[in-house]
Amino acid sequence: MTAPGPTQAEAREATMALLREVRRIEIQTSRLVDQHLSGSYQSLFKGRGVAFSEVRAYEAGDDIRSIDWNVTARTGEAHVKLFTEERELTVMLLVDMSASLDLGSTNADKRNLVARLAATFAFSAIRNNDRVGLIGFSDRVEVFVPPRSGRKHVLAVVQHILTHPPASRRTDLTVGLETMARLGRRHAVVILISDFIDAGLGDAGLGGAGPGQAGSGNRAAAFERALKLVRRRNDMIPVRVEDPIELDLPNLGLVSVEDLELLELGGISVIDLGGRRAKRYREQVAREREGFDKLMNRLRLEAMTIRCGENWEKPMVRFFERRARRMRK
């Protein structure tokens, strides 16, 4: 016997609640962009290159290196190529949509925080007349939104992040990165937002390797290869989203826990979260965080870490300001 679906009134209320939440995100992120990030964004990604515009007859003083020899040979007169600066940029949001983002020990879960972060980058982009696209992934591509500009488009992207029910509860970070690499687009700014929990950057977790932990070394190697592949042609910004409870489990003794990414495998089990097990957990988390930081340093990627329950605007402003200063040197 199936449970009755929501009534018309309940569905309408759920829709209104979603619209209010999207509107709150728009107001908050737009204010942040207007007050702090607009100028920093432009200085970060200005001067992205040149694109061919047209040819014209050679004139005295023109750089001979710009001569179009094909047109010159065809017409018998010297012609030069003209170029214009590429102003429009594509910002691709690669967003982890797996079930682990539903965790929230504070007043907001990670998925809500991810939506705010993505919206901030997206509104910064459209203020600069750039385009925004979305690749939402779990262990497969869940959502693909082609890059476009405009407020309505950005709001639709935010709504996807907030409401899309993932077809899979697992995570494979290489999926989103490899999809981005296959797009074959010109240079873009790629914002990779995830908790990076399943990147395989630490040793086997508590109790040894389980279904979600097997082959952690292979996962880490595949993740690094995919990062390098995307970074080769794009400006990559990894954003790590954390919840405090993931970093330090309390000493609770025997508890029943639920693995958000293994529910379809009966991921509810009883484990001992006594002092010894809690200590091992903290050590495992520390190894994973250290592995992530070392990988970012090795690839010369500046990552941003945002934690649920803390002020997420300040670290984002500081991040933009640091990159802007570095670009001006």
Residue frames as qw, qx, qy, qz and C-alpha x, y, z in Angstrom:
[[0.000, 0.889, 0.459, 0.000, 0.00, 0.00, 0.00],
 [0.447, 0.336, -0.006, 0.829, 1.48, 3.32, -1.06],
 [0.185, -0.501, -0.424, 0.731, 1.41, 6.39, 1.13],
 [0.282, 0.856, 0.433, 0.031, -0.93, 9.15, -0.03],
 [0.490, 0.322, 0.080, 0.806, 0.76, 11.97, -1.90],
 [0.115, -0.252, -0.304, 0.911, 0.68, 15.59, -0.77],
 [0.245, 0.747, 0.593, -0.174, -2.61, 17.43, -1.02],
 [0.390, 0.710, 0.252, 0.530, -3.00, 20.37, -3.38],
 [0.275, -0.946, 0.015, -0.171, -2.71, 22.77, -0.46],
 [0.745, -0.526, 0.278, 0.302, 0.46, 21.04, 0.80],
 [0.698, 0.270, 0.342, 0.569, 2.01, 21.10, -2.66],
 [0.160, 0.870, 0.166, 0.435, 1.18, 24.79, -3.02],
 [0.487, -0.864, 0.128, -0.003, 2.71, 25.57, 0.39],
 [0.804, -0.237, 0.323, 0.440, 5.86, 23.58, -0.49],
 [0.535, 0.553, 0.292, 0.569, 6.18, 25.55, -3.73],
 [0.098, -0.943, -0.056, -0.312, 5.73, 28.87, -1.93],
 [0.682, -0.677, 0.202, 0.188, 8.33, 27.86, 0.69],
 [0.764, 0.074, 0.325, 0.552, 10.79, 27.01, -2.07],
 [0.314, 0.758, 0.222, 0.527, 10.19, 30.33, -3.83],
 [0.362, -0.924, 0.043, -0.118, 10.72, 32.20, -0.54],
 [0.776, -0.442, 0.279, 0.355, 13.97, 30.34, 0.07],
 [0.644, 0.356, 0.321, 0.596, 15.24, 31.04, -3.46],
 [0.060, 0.897, 0.147, 0.414, 14.32, 34.69, -3.03],
 [0.575, -0.802, 0.129, 0.093, 16.17, 34.85, 0.32],
 [0.779, -0.136, 0.328, 0.516, 19.25, 33.38, -1.34],
 [0.447, 0.641, 0.285, 0.555, 18.99, 35.90, -4.18],
 [0.185, -0.953, -0.044, -0.237, 18.74, 38.87, -1.80],
 [0.693, -0.650, 0.222, 0.219, 21.61, 37.69, 0.42],
 [0.742, -0.008, 0.380, 0.552, 24.01, 36.80, -2.39],
 [0.351, 0.758, 0.276, 0.476, 23.14, 39.84, -4.51],
 [0.300, -0.950, 0.047, -0.073, 23.92, 42.14, -1.59],
 [0.736, -0.460, 0.336, 0.365, 27.24, 40.39, -1.05],
 [0.654, 0.341, 0.392, 0.550, 28.12, 40.67, -4.74],
 [0.155, 0.887, 0.205, 0.384, 27.16, 44.35, -4.98],
 [0.400, -0.908, 0.113, -0.056, 28.94, 45.40, -1.79],
 [0.571, -0.629, 0.497, 0.176, 32.09, 43.30, -1.88],
 [0.708, -0.061, 0.642, 0.287, 32.66, 41.10, -4.90],
 [0.592, 0.766, 0.236, -0.080, 31.72, 42.98, -8.05],
 [0.199, 0.899, -0.383, -0.070, 35.04, 44.78, -8.58],
 [0.451, -0.483, 0.749, 0.051, 37.09, 41.84, -7.34],
 [0.774, 0.287, 0.564, -0.010, 35.37, 39.49, -9.78],
 [0.557, 0.830, 0.018, -0.030, 36.11, 41.73, -12.75],
 [0.001, 0.828, -0.560, -0.022, 39.78, 42.10, -11.83],
 [0.668, -0.255, 0.699, -0.016, 40.06, 38.33, -11.37],
 [0.654, 0.275, 0.681, 0.182, 38.87, 37.31, -14.80],
 [0.339, 0.876, -0.003, -0.343, 39.49, 40.39, -16.95],
 [0.186, 0.722, -0.604, -0.282, 41.63, 40.14, -20.06],
 [0.831, -0.066, 0.536, -0.130, 40.76, 36.56, -20.95],
 [0.540, -0.017, 0.671, 0.508, 42.27, 36.67, -24.43],
 [0.268, 0.455, -0.238, -0.815, 41.41, 37.76, -27.95],
 [0.630, 0.356, 0.690, -0.029, 39.12, 36.47, -30.65],
 [0.276, 0.063, 0.561, 0.778, 39.33, 36.93, -34.42],
 [0.283, 0.597, 0.358, -0.660, 37.04, 39.69, -35.71],
 [0.652, 0.727, 0.196, -0.091, 37.73, 40.49, -39.40],
 [0.644, -0.067, 0.293, 0.704, 40.40, 41.28, -42.01],
 [0.243, 0.936, 0.127, -0.221, 41.13, 44.62, -43.66],
 [0.670, 0.644, -0.104, 0.353, 43.65, 46.03, -46.09],
 [0.703, -0.257, -0.185, 0.637, 47.13, 46.58, -44.71],
 [0.043, 0.975, 0.063, 0.207, 47.91, 50.16, -43.67],
 [0.447, 0.539, -0.439, 0.563, 51.24, 51.77, -42.93],
 [0.236, -0.500, 0.526, -0.646, 52.24, 51.10, -39.33],
 [0.912, -0.180, -0.040, -0.365, 50.35, 47.80, -39.00],
 [0.502, -0.498, 0.707, -0.006, 52.23, 44.97, -37.30],
 [0.485, 0.391, -0.666, -0.409, 53.44, 42.64, -40.05],
 [0.044, -0.086, 0.973, -0.208, 52.88, 39.71, -37.69],
 [0.466, 0.356, 0.571, -0.575, 49.12, 40.29, -38.08],
 [0.381, 0.377, -0.506, -0.676, 49.19, 39.85, -41.89],
 [0.803, 0.158, 0.506, -0.271, 46.72, 37.22, -43.11],
 [0.129, -0.424, 0.718, 0.536, 48.82, 35.50, -45.74],
 [0.352, 0.334, 0.865, 0.132, 45.96, 33.42, -47.13],
 [0.268, 0.852, 0.392, -0.221, 43.82, 36.46, -47.90],
 [0.069, -0.774, 0.348, 0.524, 46.88, 38.37, -49.12],
 [0.277, -0.173, 0.834, 0.445, 47.74, 35.58, -51.58],
 [0.326, 0.525, 0.785, 0.046, 44.14, 35.30, -52.77],
 [0.182, 0.916, 0.302, -0.191, 43.59, 39.03, -53.37],
 [0.639, 0.453, 0.053, 0.619, 47.08, 40.09, -54.34],
 [0.041, -0.737, 0.155, -0.656, 46.98, 42.85, -51.71],
 [0.299, 0.095, -0.762, 0.567, 48.25, 42.75, -48.14],
 [0.567, -0.580, -0.264, -0.522, 45.55, 42.24, -45.51],
 [0.090, 0.290, -0.749, 0.589, 45.81, 42.04, -41.73],
 [0.459, -0.450, -0.765, -0.040, 43.73, 40.21, -39.14],
 [0.229, -0.502, 0.219, -0.805, 41.81, 42.25, -36.58],
 [0.458, -0.231, -0.827, 0.231, 41.07, 40.89, -33.12],
 [0.396, -0.641, -0.003, -0.657, 38.77, 41.93, -30.32],
 [0.042, -0.291, 0.806, -0.513, 39.19, 41.19, -26.64],
 [0.480, -0.327, -0.789, -0.202, 37.00, 38.36, -25.40],
 [0.255, -0.380, 0.325, -0.828, 34.75, 39.86, -22.76],
 [0.828, -0.233, -0.058, -0.506, 32.24, 37.10, -22.21],
 [0.037, 0.379, -0.897, 0.225, 33.32, 34.35, -19.87],
 [0.765, -0.232, -0.490, -0.347, 31.69, 31.03, -19.05],
 [0.253, -0.420, 0.697, -0.523, 31.41, 30.08, -15.39],
 [0.707, -0.083, -0.651, -0.264, 30.67, 26.38, -14.88],
 [0.513, -0.467, 0.487, -0.530, 29.37, 25.26, -11.49],
 [0.605, 0.082, -0.791, -0.046, 30.33, 21.64, -10.77],
 [0.472, -0.429, 0.352, -0.685, 28.14, 20.82, -7.77],
 [0.161, 0.030, -0.971, 0.172, 28.13, 17.67, -5.67],
 [0.592, -0.234, -0.118, -0.762, 24.47, 16.66, -5.33],
 [0.519, -0.021, -0.851, 0.072, 25.03, 13.42, -3.43],
 [0.591, -0.627, -0.470, -0.191, 23.15, 12.48, -0.27],
 [0.604, -0.253, -0.384, 0.652, 25.96, 13.51, 2.09],
 [0.080, 0.280, 0.030, 0.956, 24.98, 17.14, 1.43],
 [0.504, -0.594, -0.435, -0.452, 21.75, 16.53, 3.35],
 [0.620, -0.314, -0.510, 0.507, 23.74, 16.48, 6.59],
 [0.008, -0.672, 0.027, -0.740, 23.17, 19.45, 8.87],
 [0.530, -0.368, -0.628, 0.436, 24.01, 19.67, 12.57],
 [0.090, -0.197, -0.184, 0.959, 23.45, 23.44, 12.56],
 [0.403, 0.526, 0.407, -0.629, 20.48, 25.53, 11.46],
 [0.629, 0.625, -0.193, -0.420, 21.17, 24.80, 7.77],
 [0.906, -0.031, 0.382, 0.181, 22.34, 21.68, 5.93],
 [0.426, -0.351, 0.489, 0.675, 25.22, 21.57, 3.49],
 [0.359, 0.478, 0.672, 0.437, 22.91, 21.58, 0.47],
 [0.004, -0.947, -0.320, 0.038, 21.49, 24.97, 1.45],
 [0.362, -0.752, 0.259, 0.486, 24.99, 26.35, 1.96],
 [0.491, 0.007, 0.648, 0.582, 26.11, 24.97, -1.41],
 [0.259, 0.748, 0.558, 0.250, 23.16, 26.74, -3.05],
 [0.151, -0.960, -0.067, 0.227, 24.23, 30.06, -1.50],
 [0.457, -0.509, 0.473, 0.556, 27.83, 29.63, -2.59],
 [0.440, 0.284, 0.689, 0.502, 26.83, 28.69, -6.12],
 [0.131, 0.885, 0.440, 0.074, 24.41, 31.62, -6.27],
 [0.278, -0.846, 0.120, 0.439, 27.16, 34.03, -5.20],
 [0.405, -0.242, 0.619, 0.628, 29.43, 32.94, -8.03],
 [0.313, 0.515, 0.718, 0.348, 26.51, 32.93, -10.46],
 [0.023, 0.945, 0.313, -0.091, 25.29, 36.44, -9.58],
 [0.342, -0.676, 0.319, 0.569, 28.88, 37.72, -9.73],
 [0.424, 0.043, 0.706, 0.565, 29.08, 36.29, -13.24],
 [0.228, 0.694, 0.618, 0.292, 25.88, 37.78, -14.60],
 [0.149, -0.906, -0.097, 0.384, 26.77, 41.19, -13.11],
 [0.250, -0.561, 0.523, 0.591, 29.75, 40.99, -15.47],
 [0.679, 0.495, -0.157, -0.518, 27.57, 39.81, -18.40],
 [0.073, 0.361, -0.923, -0.111, 29.10, 36.35, -18.24],
 [0.768, -0.076, -0.425, -0.473, 27.32, 33.05, -18.68],
 [0.393, -0.371, 0.738, -0.405, 26.66, 30.40, -16.02],
 [0.732, 0.063, -0.588, -0.339, 26.21, 26.66, -16.46],
 [0.612, -0.433, 0.519, -0.411, 25.65, 23.77, -14.05],
 [0.644, 0.148, -0.746, -0.086, 26.88, 20.18, -13.87],
 [0.613, -0.450, 0.408, -0.505, 25.26, 18.53, -10.85],
 [0.630, 0.267, -0.727, -0.057, 26.66, 15.07, -10.08],
 [0.801, -0.469, 0.297, -0.224, 26.55, 12.18, -7.64],
 [0.545, -0.297, 0.708, 0.337, 28.27, 9.11, -9.07],
 [0.404, 0.452, 0.648, 0.461, 26.66, 10.14, -12.37],
 [0.000, -0.095, -0.111, -0.989, 25.61, 13.40, -13.97],
 [0.075, 0.510, 0.776, -0.363, 22.33, 14.31, -12.30],
 [0.234, 0.889, 0.307, -0.246, 21.70, 17.72, -13.86],
 [0.480, -0.015, 0.318, 0.817, 23.22, 19.54, -16.81],
 [0.176, 0.894, 0.325, -0.255, 22.21, 23.15, -17.45],
 [0.633, 0.412, 0.183, 0.629, 23.93, 24.73, -20.49],
 [0.326, -0.326, -0.169, 0.871, 25.63, 28.08, -19.85],
 [0.088, 0.742, 0.452, 0.488, 23.39, 31.12, -20.24],
 [0.171, 0.087, -0.315, 0.929, 23.16, 34.56, -18.75],
 [0.390, -0.450, -0.290, -0.749, 20.36, 36.38, -16.96],
 [0.334, -0.315, 0.571, -0.681, 18.70, 36.47, -13.56],
 [0.869, -0.008, 0.056, -0.492, 15.96, 33.94, -14.36],
 [0.793, 0.324, -0.512, 0.058, 18.57, 31.46, -15.53],
 [0.181, 0.393, -0.703, 0.564, 20.59, 31.83, -12.30],
 [0.571, -0.206, 0.409, -0.682, 17.46, 31.39, -10.16],
 [0.924, 0.131, -0.194, -0.304, 16.65, 28.20, -12.06],
 [0.578, 0.385, -0.653, 0.302, 20.18, 26.92, -11.36],
 [0.157, -0.331, 0.633, -0.682, 19.76, 27.62, -7.63],
 [0.785, -0.063, 0.156, -0.596, 16.40, 25.85, -7.62],
 [0.842, 0.253, -0.471, -0.068, 17.97, 22.77, -9.23],
 [0.328, 0.367, -0.717, 0.493, 20.61, 22.61, -6.50],
 [0.369, -0.230, 0.510, -0.742, 18.05, 22.94, -3.72],
 [0.757, 0.080, 0.268, -0.590, 15.42, 20.54, -4.99],
 [0.655, 0.367, -0.594, -0.289, 16.87, 17.94, -7.35],
 [0.845, -0.333, 0.368, -0.197, 16.38, 14.43, -5.88],
 [0.070, 0.587, -0.765, -0.255, 19.57, 12.54, -6.82],
 [0.878, 0.140, -0.328, -0.320, 19.07, 9.28, -8.69],
 [0.797, 0.041, -0.505, 0.330, 22.05, 7.88, -6.79],
 [0.523, -0.851, -0.035, -0.043, 23.11, 8.50, -3.21],
 [0.819, -0.209, 0.119, 0.521, 26.80, 7.82, -3.88],
 [0.067, 0.941, -0.160, -0.289, 29.55, 10.23, -4.93],
 [0.793, 0.070, 0.293, 0.530, 32.20, 10.08, -7.64],
 [0.077, -0.822, 0.033, 0.563, 33.98, 13.41, -8.01],
 [0.304, -0.236, 0.649, 0.656, 35.68, 12.36, -11.23],
 [0.328, 0.558, 0.745, 0.163, 32.30, 12.14, -12.99],
 [0.098, 0.937, 0.237, -0.236, 31.65, 15.89, -12.86],
 [0.233, -0.711, 0.414, 0.518, 35.24, 16.74, -13.77],
 [0.384, -0.021, 0.792, 0.474, 35.41, 14.34, -16.71],
 [0.302, 0.735, 0.605, 0.046, 32.07, 15.65, -18.00],
 [0.013, -0.928, 0.030, 0.372, 33.48, 19.18, -17.89],
 [0.331, -0.473, 0.625, 0.525, 36.61, 18.05, -19.74],
 [0.407, 0.274, 0.805, 0.333, 34.52, 16.43, -22.50],
 [0.258, 0.835, 0.371, -0.312, 32.55, 19.61, -23.15],
 [0.622, 0.201, 0.335, 0.678, 35.53, 20.93, -25.08],
 [0.054, 0.963, 0.257, 0.059, 34.62, 24.54, -24.41],
 [0.400, 0.627, -0.252, 0.619, 37.04, 27.41, -24.52],
 [0.297, 0.117, -0.610, 0.726, 38.60, 28.67, -21.29],
 [0.500, -0.647, -0.371, -0.440, 36.11, 28.84, -18.43],
 [0.161, -0.440, 0.621, -0.629, 36.07, 29.41, -14.69],
 [0.679, -0.188, -0.688, -0.173, 35.17, 26.09, -13.07],
 [0.359, -0.474, 0.469, -0.654, 33.81, 26.18, -9.51],
 [0.604, -0.055, -0.794, -0.039, 33.93, 22.70, -7.96],
 [0.420, -0.442, 0.354, -0.709, 31.73, 22.63, -4.83],
 [0.807, -0.114, -0.571, -0.101, 31.72, 19.47, -2.70],
 [0.651, -0.701, 0.242, -0.160, 32.45, 18.11, 0.75],
 [0.434, 0.613, -0.659, 0.030, 35.17, 15.95, -0.93],
 [0.688, -0.394, 0.519, -0.319, 34.38, 13.18, 1.55],
 [0.918, 0.129, 0.376, -0.010, 34.54, 10.42, -1.07],
 [0.414, 0.830, -0.358, -0.107, 37.67, 11.62, -2.88],
 [0.972, 0.004, -0.144, 0.188, 39.70, 8.76, -1.38],
 [0.290, 0.771, -0.340, 0.454, 42.32, 11.14, 0.03],
 [0.428, -0.590, 0.565, -0.386, 42.66, 9.33, 3.38],
 [0.066, 0.180, -0.981, 0.015, 43.20, 5.74, 4.51],
 [0.415, -0.375, -0.782, -0.275, 40.36, 3.28, 5.07],
 [0.361, -0.566, 0.073, -0.737, 37.83, 4.61, 7.54],
 [0.484, -0.366, 0.610, -0.510, 36.59, 3.25, 10.84],
 [0.818, 0.016, 0.515, -0.255, 36.46, -0.50, 11.00],
 [0.467, -0.105, 0.737, 0.476, 38.45, -0.98, 7.78],
 [0.163, 0.134, -0.501, -0.839, 37.38, -0.63, 4.18],
 [0.470, 0.375, 0.686, -0.410, 33.66, -0.87, 3.65],
 [0.539, 0.559, 0.594, 0.210, 31.47, -0.72, 0.55],
 [0.217, 0.966, 0.128, 0.052, 31.98, 3.00, 0.17],
 [0.311, -0.853, 0.379, 0.177, 35.72, 2.87, 0.96],
 [0.850, 0.006, 0.433, 0.301, 37.16, 0.15, -1.23],
 [0.623, 0.420, 0.299, 0.588, 39.86, 1.28, -3.60],
 [0.147, -0.933, -0.153, 0.290, 40.43, 4.65, -1.93],
 [0.418, -0.469, 0.427, 0.651, 43.88, 4.88, -3.54],
 [0.335, 0.315, 0.697, 0.550, 42.38, 4.34, -6.99],
 [0.028, 0.877, 0.479, 0.035, 39.72, 6.97, -6.32],
 [0.303, -0.816, 0.072, 0.487, 42.35, 9.48, -5.20],
 [0.405, -0.206, 0.578, 0.678, 44.46, 8.86, -8.32],
 [0.231, 0.548, 0.691, 0.411, 41.43, 9.17, -10.62],
 [0.113, -0.921, -0.326, 0.179, 40.35, 12.36, -8.85],
 [0.347, -0.654, 0.265, 0.618, 43.81, 13.90, -9.26],
 [0.367, 0.087, 0.675, 0.634, 43.95, 12.97, -12.97],
 [0.115, 0.740, 0.620, 0.235, 40.52, 14.50, -13.56],
 [0.223, -0.884, -0.126, 0.391, 41.49, 17.69, -11.71],
 [0.378, -0.414, 0.455, 0.692, 44.61, 18.05, -13.85],
 [0.319, 0.364, 0.729, 0.484, 42.58, 17.46, -17.00],
 [0.017, 0.881, 0.465, 0.086, 40.12, 20.27, -16.25],
 [0.357, -0.809, 0.031, 0.466, 42.73, 22.61, -14.80],
 [0.562, -0.035, 0.472, 0.678, 44.81, 22.39, -17.99],
 [0.168, 0.437, 0.510, 0.722, 42.32, 24.53, -19.92],
 [0.312, -0.772, -0.392, -0.390, 40.36, 26.30, -17.23],
 [0.027, -0.471, 0.480, -0.740, 40.62, 28.40, -14.10],
 [0.632, -0.316, -0.705, -0.061, 39.70, 25.95, -11.33],
 [0.211, -0.458, 0.424, -0.752, 38.39, 26.98, -7.89],
 [0.511, -0.244, -0.824, 0.036, 37.65, 24.09, -5.47],
 [0.371, -0.470, 0.220, -0.770, 35.23, 24.94, -2.64],
 [0.397, -0.080, -0.893, 0.196, 35.10, 22.50, 0.30],
 [0.518, -0.478, -0.041, -0.708, 31.88, 22.54, 2.37],
 [0.364, 0.049, -0.858, 0.358, 31.98, 21.02, 5.85],
 [0.601, -0.640, -0.224, -0.424, 29.65, 20.41, 8.78],
 [0.191, -0.675, 0.583, -0.409, 31.16, 20.57, 12.30],
 [0.850, -0.234, 0.380, -0.278, 29.89, 17.10, 13.25],
 [0.896, 0.411, -0.148, 0.071, 31.93, 15.57, 10.41],
 [0.340, 0.702, -0.482, 0.399, 35.16, 16.80, 11.99],
 [0.035, 0.298, -0.772, 0.560, 34.79, 15.62, 15.58],
 [0.622, -0.358, -0.611, -0.334, 32.30, 12.95, 16.63],
 [0.444, -0.598, 0.364, -0.559, 31.19, 13.18, 20.27],
 [0.133, 0.179, -0.949, 0.221, 31.93, 10.34, 22.69],
 [0.646, -0.134, -0.027, -0.751, 28.47, 8.73, 22.72],
 [0.499, -0.151, 0.830, -0.201, 29.12, 5.03, 23.23],
 [0.277, 0.224, 0.888, 0.290, 26.85, 2.64, 21.29],
 [0.352, 0.502, 0.126, -0.780, 24.68, 4.53, 18.79],
 [0.615, 0.452, 0.629, 0.145, 22.61, 3.74, 15.73],
 [0.047, -0.559, 0.280, 0.779, 23.95, 5.63, 12.71],
 [0.664, 0.609, 0.426, -0.078, 22.63, 6.13, 9.19],
 [0.412, -0.232, 0.467, 0.747, 24.95, 6.44, 6.21],
 [0.396, 0.648, 0.147, -0.634, 23.38, 9.06, 3.95],
 [0.374, 0.562, -0.553, -0.489, 25.07, 7.59, 0.87],
 [0.167, 0.153, -0.969, -0.096, 24.37, 3.90, 1.54],
 [0.554, 0.024, 0.425, -0.716, 20.68, 3.89, 2.45],
 [0.812, 0.249, -0.260, -0.459, 19.74, 1.59, -0.40],
 [0.588, 0.264, -0.752, 0.141, 22.24, -0.94, 0.99],
 [0.721, -0.569, -0.396, -0.004, 20.71, -0.94, 4.44],
 [0.442, 0.452, -0.331, 0.700, 23.11, 1.71, 5.67],
 [0.499, -0.686, 0.145, -0.510, 21.78, 1.80, 9.25],
 [0.774, 0.031, -0.572, 0.270, 24.05, 0.14, 11.77],
 [0.588, -0.807, -0.005, -0.045, 25.07, 0.24, 15.42],
 [0.658, 0.416, -0.356, 0.516, 28.64, 1.28, 16.13],
 [0.620, -0.597, -0.289, 0.419, 30.64, 2.10, 19.22],
 [0.261, 0.793, -0.022, 0.550, 31.42, 5.80, 19.37],
 [0.695, -0.661, -0.118, 0.258, 33.36, 5.48, 22.59],
 [0.215, -0.886, 0.254, 0.323, 36.56, 7.35, 23.28],
 [0.519, -0.285, 0.662, 0.460, 38.84, 5.06, 21.26],
 [0.466, 0.497, 0.656, 0.324, 36.61, 4.96, 18.18],
 [0.107, 0.970, 0.201, -0.089, 36.00, 8.71, 18.31],
 [0.332, -0.733, 0.406, 0.433, 39.76, 9.26, 18.43],
 [0.518, 0.025, 0.720, 0.461, 40.29, 7.01, 15.39],
 [0.343, 0.775, 0.515, 0.130, 37.60, 8.93, 13.55],
 [0.068, -0.961, 0.059, 0.260, 39.30, 12.27, 14.28],
 [0.439, -0.476, 0.597, 0.474, 42.61, 10.87, 13.04],
 [0.498, 0.356, 0.711, 0.346, 40.95, 9.63, 9.84],
 [0.202, 0.926, 0.319, -0.011, 39.36, 13.01, 9.21],
 [0.249, -0.845, 0.286, 0.378, 42.69, 14.73, 9.83],
 [0.509, -0.158, 0.691, 0.488, 44.39, 12.45, 7.25],
 [0.410, 0.624, 0.615, 0.253, 41.69, 13.17, 4.67],
 [0.036, 0.984, 0.117, -0.132, 41.93, 16.92, 5.22],
 [0.381, -0.662, 0.469, 0.444, 45.71, 16.78, 5.05],
 [0.539, 0.136, 0.716, 0.422, 45.52, 14.74, 1.84],
 [0.305, 0.836, 0.441, 0.114, 43.17, 17.29, 0.30],
 [0.125, -0.953, 0.114, 0.252, 45.39, 20.23, 1.29],
 [0.491, -0.420, 0.601, 0.471, 48.52, 18.52, -0.05],
 [0.513, 0.414, 0.664, 0.353, 46.81, 17.78, -3.37],
 [0.174, 0.952, 0.252, -0.005, 45.70, 21.39, -3.73],
 [0.285, -0.827, 0.339, 0.347, 49.24, 22.61, -2.99],
 [0.574, -0.132, 0.680, 0.437, 50.74, 20.11, -5.44],
 [0.397, 0.562, 0.613, 0.389, 48.43, 21.27, -8.22],
 [0.178, -0.070, -0.037, 0.981, 48.77, 24.93, -7.17],
 [0.259, -0.572, -0.587, -0.511, 45.05, 25.26, -6.67],
 [0.059, -0.154, 0.470, -0.867, 43.76, 27.71, -4.08],
 [0.346, -0.437, -0.809, -0.186, 40.81, 26.04, -2.38],
 [0.305, -0.402, 0.186, -0.843, 38.20, 27.68, -0.20],
 [0.318, -0.227, -0.900, 0.190, 36.78, 25.94, 2.89],
 [0.390, -0.352, -0.004, -0.851, 33.34, 26.97, 4.19],
 [0.157, -0.095, -0.928, 0.324, 31.76, 25.48, 7.32],
 [0.361, -0.597, -0.585, -0.414, 28.05, 25.20, 8.10],
 [0.523, -0.728, -0.405, 0.182, 26.95, 27.40, 10.97],
 [0.453, -0.442, 0.031, 0.773, 29.75, 29.92, 10.47],
 [0.274, 0.815, 0.013, -0.510, 29.80, 33.18, 8.53],
 [0.761, 0.198, 0.494, 0.371, 30.40, 32.00, 4.97],
 [0.359, 0.918, 0.132, 0.110, 30.51, 35.51, 3.45],
 [0.272, -0.887, 0.338, 0.160, 33.77, 36.60, 5.11],
 [0.620, -0.285, 0.632, 0.367, 35.98, 33.76, 3.80],
 [0.595, 0.567, 0.497, 0.278, 34.52, 34.24, 0.32],
 [0.122, 0.992, -0.006, 0.020, 35.27, 37.98, 0.36],
 [0.434, -0.719, 0.489, 0.237, 38.81, 37.29, 1.60],
 [0.717, 0.082, 0.616, 0.316, 39.27, 34.67, -1.13],
 [0.474, 0.791, 0.314, 0.225, 38.23, 37.08, -3.89],
 [0.091, -0.979, 0.174, 0.047, 40.43, 39.84, -2.47],
 [0.608, -0.481, 0.555, 0.302, 43.52, 37.57, -2.28],
 [0.665, 0.311, 0.571, 0.367, 43.09, 36.43, -5.88],
 [0.281, 0.934, 0.186, 0.121, 42.51, 39.98, -7.07],
 [0.286, -0.877, 0.344, 0.178, 45.74, 41.14, -5.39],
 [0.665, -0.216, 0.627, 0.345, 47.65, 38.25, -6.92],
 [0.587, 0.592, 0.482, 0.269, 46.30, 39.03, -10.40],
 [0.115, 0.993, 0.014, 0.013, 47.44, 42.66, -10.12],
 [0.553, -0.637, 0.407, 0.350, 51.07, 41.70, -9.39]]
